[in-house]
Amino acid sequence: MEKGTKENPWQLKTAPGTAEYQMWRDDEKSIIVCKVGSTILHYDQRCIEDTVAMLQAHGDWMELGAADEQKEAKPGTVEAWGRSPENPLGGWYGLKKGFRGRFGMYVPPLLEELGLVELEHNPKNNRVRAKS
């Protein structure tokens, strides 16, 4: 059975390994669904290739910087890029109002699962970079 579907989601852990969650593609809506406990988040499907392209252009490690939507993202982090008007989407990759943040927490482990990036797994301040 194909991985990354609602029937067979990716089973992931946050970079520090402190929380488990599931993600899967919803190709009809062009989104990635992220289920953390009973909370459901949505990310634009373009986040996968756009984030990898950004990390390739960046060329080095980048801090994740996860933050809730209501909090400011630390500049220069994956989280800040995931909500920046300068990214290819022109703003938030998170699509569900009130739950658009945490891009830097939930998307990089998916990219690692897909074999596209290297991700650190420290207790705090983890970083990611594109695979060379």
N, CA, C and O atoms as a Tinker XYZ file with bonds, in Angstrom:
   528  protein
     1  N      0.843000   -1.188000    0.000000    73     2
     2  CA     0.000000    0.000000    0.000000    64     1     3
     3  C      0.887000    1.249000    0.000000    63     2     4     5
     4  O      1.882000    1.325000    0.721000    81     3
     5  N      0.506000    2.204000   -0.811000    73     3     6
     6  CA     1.278000    3.442000   -0.929000    64     5     7
     7  C      1.297000    4.208000    0.397000    63     6     8     9
     8  O      0.278000    4.340000    1.075000    81     7
     9  N      2.480000    4.706000    0.743000    73     7    10
    10  CA     2.665000    5.490000    1.959000    64     9    11
    11  C      2.242000    6.941000    1.687000    63    10    12    13
    12  O      2.376000    7.429000    0.564000    81    11
    13  N      1.733000    7.622000    2.713000    73    11    14
    14  CA     1.355000    9.028000    2.574000    64    13    15
    15  C     -0.079000    9.239000    2.150000    63    14    16    17
    16  O     -0.439000   10.304000    1.648000    81    15
    17  N     -0.906000    8.209000    2.357000    73    15    18
    18  CA    -2.336000    8.335000    2.082000    64    17    19
    19  C     -3.066000    8.357000    3.424000    63    18    20    21
    20  O     -2.473000    8.052000    4.459000    81    19
    21  N     -4.331000    8.711000    3.410000    73    19    22
    22  CA    -5.101000    8.723000    4.656000    64    21    23
    23  C     -5.163000    7.320000    5.263000    63    22    24    25
    24  O     -5.157000    7.162000    6.484000    81    23
    25  N     -5.223000    6.308000    4.399000    73    23    26
    26  CA    -5.276000    4.923000    4.860000    64    25    27
    27  C     -3.911000    4.429000    5.370000    63    26    28    29
    28  O     -3.850000    3.527000    6.205000    81    27
    29  N     -2.835000    5.013000    4.871000    73    27    30
    30  CA    -1.475000    4.609000    5.243000    64    29    31
    31  C     -0.604000    5.859000    5.411000    63    30    32    33
    32  O      0.305000    6.091000    4.614000    81    31
    33  N     -0.880000    6.668000    6.451000    73    31    34
    34  CA    -0.162000    7.938000    6.617000    64    33    35
    35  C      1.300000    7.738000    7.027000    63    34    36    37
    36  O      1.695000    6.685000    7.529000    81    35
    37  N      2.078000    8.786000    6.791000    73    35    38
    38  CA     3.440000    8.799000    7.318000    64    37    39
    39  C      3.334000    8.920000    8.834000    63    38    40    41
    40  O      2.607000    9.779000    9.334000    81    39
    41  N      4.040000    8.083000    9.563000    73    39    42
    42  CA     4.096000    8.137000   11.022000    64    41    43
    43  C      5.377000    8.891000   11.372000    63    42    44    45
    44  O      6.474000    8.389000   11.125000    81    43
    45  N      5.254000   10.065000   11.934000    73    43    46
    46  CA     6.402000   10.943000   12.142000    64    45    47
    47  C      6.564000   11.336000   13.601000    63    46    48    49
    48  O      5.653000   11.185000   14.415000    81    47
    49  N      7.758000   11.848000   13.906000    73    47    50
    50  CA     8.046000   12.433000   15.215000    64    49    51
    51  C      8.669000   13.799000   14.971000    63    50    52    53
    52  O      9.373000   14.005000   13.982000    81    51
    53  N      8.402000   14.731000   15.882000    73    51    54
    54  CA     9.047000   16.040000   15.802000    64    53    55
    55  C     10.564000   15.843000   15.908000    63    54    56    57
    56  O     11.021000   14.802000   16.379000    81    55
    57  N     11.333000   16.827000   15.480000    73    55    58
    58  CA    12.793000   16.704000   15.465000    64    57    59
    59  C     13.371000   16.268000   16.813000    63    58    60    61
    60  O     14.253000   15.410000   16.830000    81    59
    61  N     12.912000   16.825000   17.952000    73    59    62
    62  CA    13.454000   16.350000   19.224000    64    61    63
    63  C     12.926000   14.968000   19.622000    63    62    64    65
    64  O     13.412000   14.373000   20.585000    81    63
    65  N     11.942000   14.459000   18.893000    73    63    66
    66  CA    11.370000   13.153000   19.197000    64    65    67
    67  C     10.359000   13.164000   20.322000    63    66    68    69
    68  O     10.027000   12.111000   20.865000    81    67
    69  N      9.861000   14.345000   20.684000    73    67    70
    70  CA     8.974000   14.479000   21.837000    64    69    71
    71  C      7.496000   14.294000   21.513000    63    70    72    73
    72  O      6.697000   14.083000   22.425000    81    71
    73  N      7.112000   14.366000   20.246000    73    71    74
    74  CA     5.705000   14.214000   19.875000    64    73    75
    75  C      5.587000   13.409000   18.587000    63    74    76    77
    76  O      6.384000   13.567000   17.662000    81    75
    77  N      4.582000   12.548000   18.546000    73    75    78
    78  CA     4.296000   11.758000   17.356000    64    77    79
    79  C      3.096000   12.355000   16.641000    63    78    80    81
    80  O      2.197000   12.911000   17.272000    81    79
    81  N      3.089000   12.235000   15.330000    73    79    82
    82  CA     1.975000   12.742000   14.539000    64    81    83
    83  C      1.940000   12.009000   13.204000    63    82    84    85
    84  O      2.860000   11.265000   12.865000    81    83
    85  N      0.876000   12.228000   12.459000    73    83    86
    86  CA     0.698000   11.619000   11.150000    64    85    87
    87  C      0.521000   12.709000   10.097000    63    86    88    89
    88  O     -0.008000   13.786000   10.372000    81    87
    89  N      0.979000   12.398000    8.882000    73    87    90
    90  CA     0.742000   13.288000    7.746000    64    89    91
    91  C      0.355000   12.429000    6.549000    63    90    92    93
    92  O      0.791000   11.286000    6.414000    81    91
    93  N     -0.475000   13.009000    5.683000    73    91    94
    94  CA    -0.814000   12.351000    4.430000    64    93    95
    95  C     -1.219000   13.399000    3.405000    63    94    96    97
    96  O     -1.589000   14.524000    3.740000    81    95
    97  N     -1.136000   12.987000    2.140000    73    95    98
    98  CA    -1.530000   13.859000    1.029000    64    97    99
    99  C     -3.035000   13.766000    0.806000    63    98   100   101
   100  O     -3.621000   12.689000    0.913000    81    99
   101  N     -3.650000   14.894000    0.496000    73    99   102
   102  CA    -5.020000   14.931000   -0.004000    64   101   103
   103  C     -4.902000   15.580000   -1.377000    63   102   104   105
   104  O     -4.976000   16.801000   -1.517000    81   103
   105  N     -4.716000   14.731000   -2.390000    73   103   106
   106  CA    -4.451000   15.239000   -3.735000    64   105   107
   107  C     -5.624000   15.999000   -4.334000    63   106   108   109
   108  O     -5.423000   16.869000   -5.181000    81   107
   109  N     -6.844000   15.689000   -3.912000    73   107   110
   110  CA    -8.007000   16.415000   -4.422000    64   109   111
   111  C     -7.965000   17.884000   -4.017000    63   110   112   113
   112  O     -8.379000   18.754000   -4.783000    81   111
   113  N     -7.466000   18.159000   -2.816000    73   111   114
   114  CA    -7.397000   19.533000   -2.321000    64   113   115
   115  C     -5.996000   20.121000   -2.447000    63   114   116   117
   116  O     -5.786000   21.287000   -2.112000    81   115
   117  N     -5.028000   19.326000   -2.927000    73   115   118
   118  CA    -3.617000   19.752000   -3.047000    64   117   119
   119  C     -3.056000   20.223000   -1.710000    63   118   120   121
   120  O     -2.391000   21.255000   -1.621000    81   119
   121  N     -3.348000   19.430000   -0.664000    73   119   122
   122  CA    -2.851000   19.770000    0.665000    64   121   123
   123  C     -2.151000   18.563000    1.295000    63   122   124   125
   124  O     -2.321000   17.420000    0.871000    81   123
   125  N     -1.369000   18.865000    2.312000    73   123   126
   126  CA    -0.818000   17.860000    3.202000    64   125   127
   127  C     -1.598000   18.012000    4.503000    63   126   128   129
   128  O     -1.660000   19.105000    5.068000    81   127
   129  N     -2.186000   16.932000    4.974000    73   127   130
   130  CA    -2.932000   16.931000    6.229000    64   129   131
   131  C     -1.983000   16.471000    7.325000    63   130   132   133
   132  O     -1.254000   15.493000    7.158000    81   131
   133  N     -1.997000   17.177000    8.439000    73   131   134
   134  CA    -1.153000   16.854000    9.586000    64   133   135
   135  C     -2.067000   16.649000   10.784000    63   134   136   137
   136  O     -2.800000   17.556000   11.179000    81   135
   137  N     -2.017000   15.442000   11.363000    73   135   138
   138  CA    -2.864000   15.122000   12.508000    64   137   139
   139  C     -1.977000   14.929000   13.728000    63   138   140   141
   140  O     -1.173000   14.000000   13.799000    81   139
   141  N     -2.148000   15.840000   14.691000    73   139   142
   142  CA    -1.391000   15.814000   15.937000    64   141   143
   143  C     -2.410000   15.620000   17.053000    63   142   144   145
   144  O     -3.128000   16.555000   17.407000    81   143
   145  N     -2.480000   14.415000   17.609000    73   143   146
   146  CA    -3.543000   14.115000   18.568000    64   145   147
   147  C     -4.880000   14.269000   17.871000    63   146   148   149
   148  O     -5.123000   13.619000   16.855000    81   147
   149  N     -5.755000   15.121000   18.401000    73   147   150
   150  CA    -7.043000   15.361000   17.756000    64   149   151
   151  C     -7.024000   16.631000   16.896000    63   150   152   153
   152  O     -8.033000   16.975000   16.281000    81   151
   153  N     -5.891000   17.321000   16.851000    73   151   154
   154  CA    -5.764000   18.558000   16.078000    64   153   155
   155  C     -5.378000   18.238000   14.635000    63   154   156   157
   156  O     -4.489000   17.424000   14.384000    81   155
   157  N     -6.054000   18.885000   13.700000    73   155   158
   158  CA    -5.781000   18.707000   12.274000    64   157   159
   159  C     -5.268000   20.030000   11.713000    63   158   160   161
   160  O     -5.900000   21.074000   11.874000    81   159
   161  N     -4.111000   19.968000   11.051000    73   159   162
   162  CA    -3.543000   21.131000   10.372000    64   161   163
   163  C     -3.473000   20.825000    8.882000    63   162   164   165
   164  O     -3.422000   19.660000    8.489000    81   163
   165  N     -3.470000   21.850000    8.062000    73   163   166
   166  CA    -3.343000   21.691000    6.616000    64   165   167
   167  C     -2.202000   22.566000    6.117000    63   166   168   169
   168  O     -2.053000   23.716000    6.531000    81   167
   169  N     -1.398000   21.999000    5.217000    73   167   170
   170  CA    -0.324000   22.741000    4.573000    64   169   171
   171  C     -0.481000   22.596000    3.064000    63   170   172   173
   172  O     -0.841000   21.527000    2.572000    81   171
   173  N     -0.212000   23.663000    2.340000    73   171   174
   174  CA    -0.236000   23.601000    0.886000    64   173   175
   175  C      0.786000   22.564000    0.431000    63   174   176   177
   176  O      1.921000   22.558000    0.908000    81   175
   177  N      0.387000   21.686000   -0.490000    73   175   178
   178  CA     1.257000   20.615000   -0.945000    64   177   179
   179  C      2.562000   21.116000   -1.558000    63   178   180   181
   180  O      3.566000   20.404000   -1.552000    81   179
   181  N      2.550000   22.327000   -2.081000    73   179   182
   182  CA     3.769000   22.887000   -2.683000    64   181   183
   183  C      4.878000   23.081000   -1.662000    63   182   184   185
   184  O      6.030000   23.305000   -2.033000    81   183
   185  N      4.539000   22.998000   -0.367000    73   183   186
   186  CA     5.546000   23.217000    0.673000    64   185   187
   187  C      6.703000   22.221000    0.551000    63   186   188   189
   188  O      7.829000   22.542000    0.929000    81   187
   189  N      6.445000   21.032000    0.036000    73   187   190
   190  CA     7.507000   20.025000   -0.051000    64   189   191
   191  C      8.590000   20.480000   -1.017000    63   190   192   193
   192  O      9.741000   20.644000   -0.614000    81   191
   193  N      8.252000   20.683000   -2.261000    73   191   194
   194  CA     9.284000   21.058000   -3.234000    64   193   195
   195  C      9.792000   22.474000   -3.004000    63   194   196   197
   196  O     10.974000   22.739000   -3.224000    81   195
   197  N      8.934000   23.389000   -2.567000    73   195   198
   198  CA     9.384000   24.768000   -2.325000    64   197   199
   199  C     10.391000   24.835000   -1.173000    63   198   200   201
   200  O     11.383000   25.558000   -1.264000    81   199
   201  N     10.148000   24.093000   -0.098000    73   199   202
   202  CA    11.061000   24.120000    1.048000    64   201   203
   203  C     12.402000   23.505000    0.676000    63   202   204   205
   204  O     13.452000   24.025000    1.055000    81   203
   205  N     12.375000   22.406000   -0.059000    73   203   206
   206  CA    13.630000   21.775000   -0.485000    64   205   207
   207  C     14.406000   22.730000   -1.392000    63   206   208   209
   208  O     15.620000   22.865000   -1.241000    81   207
   209  N     13.737000   23.386000   -2.320000    73   207   210
   210  CA    14.405000   24.339000   -3.211000    64   209   211
   211  C     15.010000   25.493000   -2.419000    63   210   212   213
   212  O     16.127000   25.929000   -2.698000    81   211
   213  N     14.263000   25.985000   -1.425000    73   211   214
   214  CA    14.786000   27.071000   -0.583000    64   213   215
   215  C     16.025000   26.610000    0.170000    63   214   216   217
   216  O     17.015000   27.339000    0.234000    81   215
   217  N     15.984000   25.407000    0.742000    73   215   218
   218  CA    17.134000   24.893000    1.495000    64   217   219
   219  C     18.337000   24.650000    0.576000    63   218   220   221
   220  O     19.477000   24.869000    0.985000    81   219
   221  N     18.096000   24.205000   -0.644000    73   219   222
   222  CA    19.191000   24.032000   -1.602000    64   221   223
   223  C     19.836000   25.377000   -1.919000    63   222   224   225
   224  O     21.061000   25.487000   -1.969000    81   223
   225  N     19.014000   26.393000   -2.132000    73   223   226
   226  CA    19.537000   27.733000   -2.414000    64   225   227
   227  C     20.263000   28.298000   -1.193000    63   226   228   229
   228  O     21.271000   28.990000   -1.338000    81   227
   229  N     19.761000   28.010000   -0.003000    73   227   230
   230  CA    20.385000   28.465000    1.240000    64   229   231
   231  C     21.762000   27.830000    1.401000    63   230   232   233
   232  O     22.706000   28.495000    1.827000    81   231
   233  N     21.878000   26.562000    1.067000    73   231   234
   234  CA    23.165000   25.891000    1.015000    64   233   235
   235  C     23.804000   25.490000    2.330000    63   234   236   237
   236  O     24.927000   24.985000    2.329000    81   235
   237  N     23.135000   25.693000    3.444000    73   235   238
   238  CA    23.725000   25.352000    4.740000    64   237   239
   239  C     22.593000   24.983000    5.694000    63   238   240   241
   240  O     21.419000   24.981000    5.324000    81   239
   241  N     22.975000   24.673000    6.918000    73   239   242
   242  CA    21.980000   24.367000    7.933000    64   241   243
   243  C     21.110000   25.594000    8.209000    63   242   244   245
   244  O     21.598000   26.724000    8.190000    81   243
   245  N     19.817000   25.365000    8.465000    73   243   246
   246  CA    18.882000   26.431000    8.823000    64   245   247
   247  C     18.094000   25.975000   10.047000    63   246   248   249
   248  O     17.602000   24.848000   10.099000    81   247
   249  N     17.981000   26.860000   11.020000    73   247   250
   250  CA    17.226000   26.557000   12.234000    64   249   251
   251  C     15.740000   26.407000   11.897000    63   250   252   253
   252  O     15.213000   27.104000   11.030000    81   251
   253  N     15.075000   25.483000   12.599000    73   251   254
   254  CA    13.652000   25.243000   12.350000    64   253   255
   255  C     12.787000   26.399000   12.839000    63   254   256   257
   256  O     11.972000   26.926000   12.081000    81   255
   257  N     12.955000   26.796000   14.096000    73   255   258
   258  CA    12.247000   27.966000   14.626000    64   257   259
   259  C     10.737000   27.844000   14.715000    63   258   260   261
   260  O     10.037000   28.828000   14.476000    81   259
   261  N     10.212000   26.678000   15.048000    73   259   262
   262  CA     8.759000   26.484000   15.102000    64   261   263
   263  C      8.092000   27.461000   16.065000    63   262   264   265
   264  O      8.597000   27.733000   17.154000    81   263
   265  N      6.935000   27.985000   15.632000    73   263   266
   266  CA     6.161000   28.918000   16.469000    64   265   267
   267  C      4.694000   28.831000   16.075000    63   266   268   269
   268  O      4.367000   28.609000   14.909000    81   267
   269  N      3.815000   29.006000   17.052000    73   267   270
   270  CA     2.392000   29.075000   16.770000    64   269   271
   271  C      2.102000   30.273000   15.875000    63   270   272   273
   272  O      2.889000   31.218000   15.814000    81   271
   273  N      0.973000   30.227000   15.188000    73   271   274
   274  CA     0.584000   31.307000   14.276000    64   273   275
   275  C      0.561000   32.666000   14.971000    63   274   276   277
   276  O      0.958000   33.667000   14.374000    81   275
   277  N      0.105000   32.716000   16.216000    73   275   278
   278  CA    -0.056000   33.982000   16.918000    64   277   279
   279  C      1.280000   34.570000   17.398000    63   278   280   281
   280  O      1.327000   35.722000   17.828000    81   279
   281  N      2.350000   33.796000   17.326000    73   279   282
   282  CA     3.662000   34.270000   17.786000    64   281   283
   283  C      4.543000   34.617000   16.600000    63   282   284   285
   284  O      4.414000   34.045000   15.518000    81   283
   285  N      5.442000   35.567000   16.824000    73   283   286
   286  CA     6.401000   35.934000   15.791000    64   285   287
   287  C      7.389000   34.796000   15.576000    63   286   288   289
   288  O      7.834000   34.160000   16.531000    81   287
   289  N      7.722000   34.547000   14.335000    73   287   290
   290  CA     8.735000   33.548000   14.023000    64   289   291
   291  C     10.114000   34.199000   14.075000    63   290   292   293
   292  O     10.284000   35.349000   13.670000    81   291
   293  N     11.086000   33.458000   14.575000    73   291   294
   294  CA    12.456000   33.957000   14.630000    64   293   295
   295  C     12.957000   34.157000   13.198000    63   294   296   297
   296  O     12.859000   33.242000   12.381000    81   295
   297  N     13.495000   35.343000   12.882000    73   295   298
   298  CA    13.995000   35.605000   11.528000    64   297   299
   299  C     15.074000   34.590000   11.119000    63   298   300   301
   300  O     15.867000   34.132000   11.942000    81   299
   301  N     15.075000   34.257000    9.828000    73   299   302
   302  CA    16.094000   33.366000    9.290000    64   301   303
   303  C     15.837000   31.893000    9.535000    63   302   304   305
   304  O     16.719000   31.065000    9.306000    81   303
   305  N     14.627000   31.548000   10.004000    73   303   306
   306  CA    14.296000   30.151000   10.282000    64   305   307
   307  C     13.348000   29.596000    9.213000    63   306   308   309
   308  O     12.762000   30.344000    8.431000    81   307
   309  N     13.214000   28.278000    9.201000    73   307   310
   310  CA    12.254000   27.632000    8.305000    64   309   311
   311  C     10.845000   28.148000    8.603000    63   310   312   313
   312  O     10.061000   28.386000    7.684000    81   311
   313  N     10.528000   28.319000    9.879000    73   311   314
   314  CA     9.208000   28.831000   10.264000    64   313   315
   315  C      8.953000   30.211000    9.668000    63   314   316   317
   316  O      7.880000   30.458000    9.119000    81   315
   317  N      9.927000   31.110000    9.772000    73   315   318
   318  CA     9.764000   32.467000    9.230000    64   317   319
   319  C      9.573000   32.420000    7.715000    63   318   320   321
   320  O      8.744000   33.147000    7.168000    81   319
   321  N     10.334000   31.572000    7.045000    73   319   322
   322  CA    10.204000   31.442000    5.596000    64   321   323
   323  C      8.821000   30.887000    5.230000    63   322   324   325
   324  O      8.233000   31.314000    4.236000    81   323
   325  N      8.303000   29.954000    6.011000    73   323   326
   326  CA     7.025000   29.316000    5.724000    64   325   327
   327  C      5.818000   30.226000    5.837000    63   326   328   329
   328  O      4.703000   29.830000    5.496000    81   327
   329  N      6.035000   31.453000    6.319000    73   327   330
   330  CA     4.937000   32.416000    6.437000    64   329   331
   331  C      5.287000   33.760000    5.800000    63   330   332   333
   332  O      4.538000   34.729000    5.918000    81   331
   333  N      6.420000   33.802000    5.133000    73   331   334
   334  CA     6.930000   35.060000    4.570000    64   333   335
   335  C      6.263000   35.433000    3.240000    63   334   336   337
   336  O      5.991000   34.558000    2.418000    81   335
   337  N      6.001000   36.714000    3.028000    73   335   338
   338  CA     5.491000   37.149000    1.726000    64   337   339
   339  C      6.517000   36.944000    0.605000    63   338   340   341
   340  O      6.172000   37.025000   -0.574000    81   339
   341  N      7.783000   36.677000    0.975000    73   339   342
   342  CA     8.834000   36.460000   -0.024000    64   341   343
   343  C      8.946000   34.998000   -0.471000    63   342   344   345
   344  O      9.699000   34.714000   -1.403000    81   343
   345  N      8.233000   34.067000    0.152000    73   343   346
   346  CA     8.319000   32.671000   -0.304000    64   345   347
   347  C      7.503000   32.507000   -1.598000    63   346   348   349
   348  O      6.715000   33.390000   -1.936000    81   347
   349  N      7.678000   31.393000   -2.323000    73   347   350
   350  CA     6.978000   31.230000   -3.607000    64   349   351
   351  C      5.459000   31.311000   -3.520000    63   350   352   353
   352  O      4.805000   31.675000   -4.498000    81   351
   353  N      4.895000   30.983000   -2.381000    73   351   354
   354  CA     3.445000   31.044000   -2.207000    64   353   355
   355  C      2.984000   32.473000   -1.885000    63   354   356   357
   356  O      1.810000   32.803000   -2.056000    81   355
   357  N      3.914000   33.317000   -1.419000    73   355   358
   358  CA     3.582000   34.691000   -1.067000    64   357   359
   359  C      2.951000   34.822000    0.307000    63   358   360   361
   360  O      2.225000   35.780000    0.574000    81   359
   361  N      3.228000   33.853000    1.186000    73   359   362
   362  CA     2.674000   33.905000    2.540000    64   361   363
   363  C      2.604000   32.524000    3.161000    63   362   364   365
   364  O      3.431000   31.658000    2.877000    81   363
   365  N      1.627000   32.334000    3.994000    73   363   366
   366  CA     1.493000   31.121000    4.791000    64   365   367
   367  C      1.334000   29.853000    3.958000    63   366   368   369
   368  O      0.492000   29.797000    3.062000    81   367
   369  N      2.147000   28.829000    4.256000    73   367   370
   370  CA     1.914000   27.486000    3.720000    64   369   371
   371  C      0.855000   26.779000    4.565000    63   370   372   373
   372  O      0.147000   25.902000    4.068000    81   371
   373  N      0.745000   27.156000    5.831000    73   371   374
   374  CA    -0.330000   26.646000    6.675000    64   373   375
   375  C     -1.636000   27.266000    6.213000    63   374   376   377
   376  O     -1.693000   28.465000    5.941000    81   375
   377  N     -2.684000   26.462000    6.123000    73   375   378
   378  CA    -3.923000   26.922000    5.498000    64   377   379
   379  C     -5.105000   27.065000    6.442000    63   378   380   381
   380  O     -6.108000   27.677000    6.075000    81   379
   381  N     -5.014000   26.523000    7.635000    73   379   382
   382  CA    -6.154000   26.517000    8.547000    64   381   383
   383  C     -5.998000   27.661000    9.547000    63   382   384   385
   384  O     -5.137000   27.606000   10.425000    81   383
   385  N     -6.820000   28.686000    9.419000    73   383   386
   386  CA    -6.743000   29.875000   10.276000    64   385   387
   387  C     -6.671000   29.466000   11.746000    63   386   388   389
   388  O     -7.462000   28.652000   12.224000    81   387
   389  N     -5.711000   30.046000   12.440000    73   387   390
   390  CA    -5.490000   29.726000   13.844000    64   389   391
   391  C     -4.491000   28.597000   14.035000    63   390   392   393
   392  O     -3.940000   28.425000   15.122000    81   391
   393  N     -4.257000   27.817000   12.964000    73   391   394
   394  CA    -3.339000   26.675000   13.009000    64   393   395
   395  C     -2.344000   26.725000   11.850000    63   394   396   397
   396  O     -1.879000   25.685000   11.383000    81   395
   397  N     -2.019000   27.934000   11.386000    73   395   398
   398  CA    -1.123000   28.057000   10.235000    64   397   399
   399  C      0.344000   27.972000   10.615000    63   398   400   401
   400  O      1.196000   27.773000    9.749000    81   399
   401  N      0.649000   28.119000   11.884000    73   399   402
   402  CA     2.031000   28.057000   12.340000    64   401   403
   403  C      2.520000   26.629000   12.510000    63   402   404   405
   404  O      1.894000   25.677000   12.044000    81   403
   405  N      3.651000   26.504000   13.187000    73   403   406
   406  CA     4.302000   25.215000   13.451000    64   405   407
   407  C      4.806000   24.534000   12.178000    63   406   408   409
   408  O      5.073000   23.333000   12.177000    81   407
   409  N      4.933000   25.298000   11.105000    73   407   410
   410  CA     5.473000   24.794000    9.847000    64   409   411
   411  C      6.870000   24.207000   10.075000    63   410   412   413
   412  O      7.193000   23.135000    9.565000    81   411
   413  N      7.694000   24.928000   10.850000    73   411   414
   414  CA     9.059000   24.481000   11.127000    64   413   415
   415  C      9.129000   23.260000   12.024000    63   414   416   417
   416  O     10.179000   22.626000   12.129000    81   415
   417  N      8.027000   22.925000   12.671000    73   415   418
   418  CA     7.996000   21.745000   13.534000    64   417   419
   419  C      7.561000   20.499000   12.767000    63   418   420   421
   420  O      8.158000   19.434000   12.926000    81   419
   421  N      6.526000   20.625000   11.939000    73   419   422
   422  CA     5.916000   19.450000   11.342000    64   421   423
   423  C      6.364000   19.121000    9.922000    63   422   424   425
   424  O      6.347000   17.948000    9.548000    81   423
   425  N      6.761000   20.098000    9.119000    73   423   426
   426  CA     7.133000   19.819000    7.732000    64   425   427
   427  C      8.543000   19.220000    7.602000    63   426   428   429
   428  O      8.702000   18.259000    6.849000    81   427
   429  N      9.576000   19.733000    8.292000    73   427   430
   430  CA    10.911000   19.138000    8.116000    64   429   431
   431  C     11.006000   17.636000    8.404000    63   430   432   433
   432  O     11.706000   16.946000    7.663000    81   431
   433  N     10.341000   17.080000    9.442000    73   431   434
   434  CA    10.407000   15.621000    9.599000    64   433   435
   435  C      9.803000   14.857000    8.417000    63   434   436   437
   436  O     10.255000   13.758000    8.096000    81   435
   437  N      8.783000   15.431000    7.768000    73   435   438
   438  CA     8.237000   14.806000    6.568000    64   437   439
   439  C      9.284000   14.817000    5.453000    63   438   440   441
   440  O      9.463000   13.821000    4.753000    81   439
   441  N      9.966000   15.939000    5.295000    73   439   442
   442  CA    11.004000   16.031000    4.261000    64   441   443
   443  C     12.118000   15.017000    4.521000    63   442   444   445
   444  O     12.679000   14.445000    3.586000    81   443
   445  N     12.433000   14.801000    5.803000    73   443   446
   446  CA    13.432000   13.786000    6.156000    64   445   447
   447  C     12.907000   12.393000    5.798000    63   446   448   449
   448  O     13.637000   11.587000    5.221000    81   447
   449  N     11.671000   12.112000    6.130000    73   447   450
   450  CA    11.057000   10.817000    5.816000    64   449   451
   451  C     11.092000   10.542000    4.314000    63   450   452   453
   452  O     11.267000    9.401000    3.887000    81   451
   453  N     10.925000   11.594000    3.521000    73   451   454
   454  CA    10.933000   11.470000    2.062000    64   453   455
   455  C     12.350000   11.396000    1.489000    63   454   456   457
   456  O     12.529000   11.226000    0.283000    81   455
   457  N     13.364000   11.526000    2.368000    73   455   458
   458  CA    14.754000   11.425000    1.937000    64   457   459
   459  C     15.295000   12.673000    1.266000    63   458   460   461
   460  O     16.273000   12.600000    0.522000    81   459
   461  N     14.665000   13.831000    1.519000    73   459   462
   462  CA    15.028000   15.062000    0.830000    64   461   463
   463  C     15.963000   15.966000    1.633000    63   462   464   465
   464  O     16.648000   16.814000    1.062000    81   463
   465  N     15.993000   15.787000    2.951000    73   463   466
   466  CA    16.791000   16.664000    3.816000    64   465   467
   467  C     17.484000   15.862000    4.907000    63   466   468   469
   468  O     17.153000   14.705000    5.165000    81   467
   469  N     18.449000   16.507000    5.534000    73   467   470
   470  CA    19.057000   16.019000    6.768000    64   469   471
   471  C     18.481000   16.873000    7.887000    63   470   472   473
   472  O     18.356000   18.089000    7.744000    81   471
   473  N     18.130000   16.240000    8.996000    73   471   474
   474  CA    17.485000   16.932000   10.104000    64   473   475
   475  C     18.183000   16.550000   11.403000    63   474   476   477
   476  O     18.456000   15.376000   11.649000    81   475
   477  N     18.466000   17.546000   12.227000    73   475   478
   478  CA    19.045000   17.273000   13.543000    64   477   479
   479  C     17.949000   16.809000   14.498000    63   478   480   481
   480  O     16.773000   17.122000   14.313000    81   479
   481  N     18.354000   16.058000   15.522000    73   479   482
   482  CA    17.393000   15.525000   16.496000    64   481   483
   483  C     17.875000   15.799000   17.914000    63   482   484   485
   484  O     17.983000   14.881000   18.727000    81   483
   485  N     18.162000   17.055000   18.207000    73   483   486
   486  CA    18.600000   17.485000   19.536000    64   485   487
   487  C     17.379000   17.854000   20.377000    63   486   488   489
   488  O     16.282000   17.993000   19.835000    81   487
   489  N     17.551000   18.017000   21.709000    73   487   490
   490  CA    16.417000   18.435000   22.542000    64   489   491
   491  C     15.834000   19.792000   22.149000    63   490   492   493
   492  O     14.635000   20.018000   22.306000    81   491
   493  N     16.681000   20.705000   21.636000    73   491   494
   494  CA    16.232000   22.056000   21.243000    64   493   495
   495  C     17.073000   22.560000   20.075000    63   494   496   497
   496  O     18.123000   22.002000   19.755000    81   495
   497  N     16.585000   23.631000   19.448000    73   495   498
   498  CA    17.319000   24.362000   18.412000    64   497   499
   499  C     17.797000   23.478000   17.261000    63   498   500   501
   500  O     18.951000   23.575000   16.843000    81   499
   501  N     16.925000   22.626000   16.752000    73   499   502
   502  CA    17.285000   21.764000   15.649000    64   501   503
   503  C     17.353000   22.531000   14.346000    63   502   504   505
   504  O     16.725000   23.574000   14.163000    81   503
   505  N     18.152000   21.960000   13.438000    73   503   506
   506  CA    18.355000   22.578000   12.135000    64   505   507
   507  C     18.113000   21.529000   11.054000    63   506   508   509
   508  O     18.072000   20.327000   11.320000    81   507
   509  N     17.954000   22.025000    9.817000    73   507   510
   510  CA    17.709000   21.185000    8.658000    64   509   511
   511  C     18.540000   21.720000    7.504000    63   510   512   513
   512  O     18.842000   22.912000    7.435000    81   511
   513  N     18.904000   20.817000    6.597000    73   511   514
   514  CA    19.550000   21.248000    5.346000    64   513   515
   515  C     19.187000   20.264000    4.261000    63   514   516   517
   516  O     18.883000   19.102000    4.532000    81   515
   517  N     19.222000   20.746000    3.008000    73   515   518
   518  CA    18.928000   19.885000    1.876000    64   517   519
   519  C     20.033000   18.854000    1.731000    63   518   520   521
   520  O     21.198000   19.140000    2.009000    81   519
   521  N     19.670000   17.666000    1.300000    73   519   522
   522  CA    20.683000   16.647000    1.034000    64   521   523
   523  C     21.463000   17.060000   -0.198000    63   522   524   525
   524  O     20.899000   17.584000   -1.159000    81   523
   525  N     22.765000   16.820000   -0.164000    73   523   526
   526  CA    23.594000   17.206000   -1.306000    64   525   527
   527  C     23.704000   16.083000   -2.319000    63   526   528
   528  O     24.368000   16.239000   -3.344000    81   527
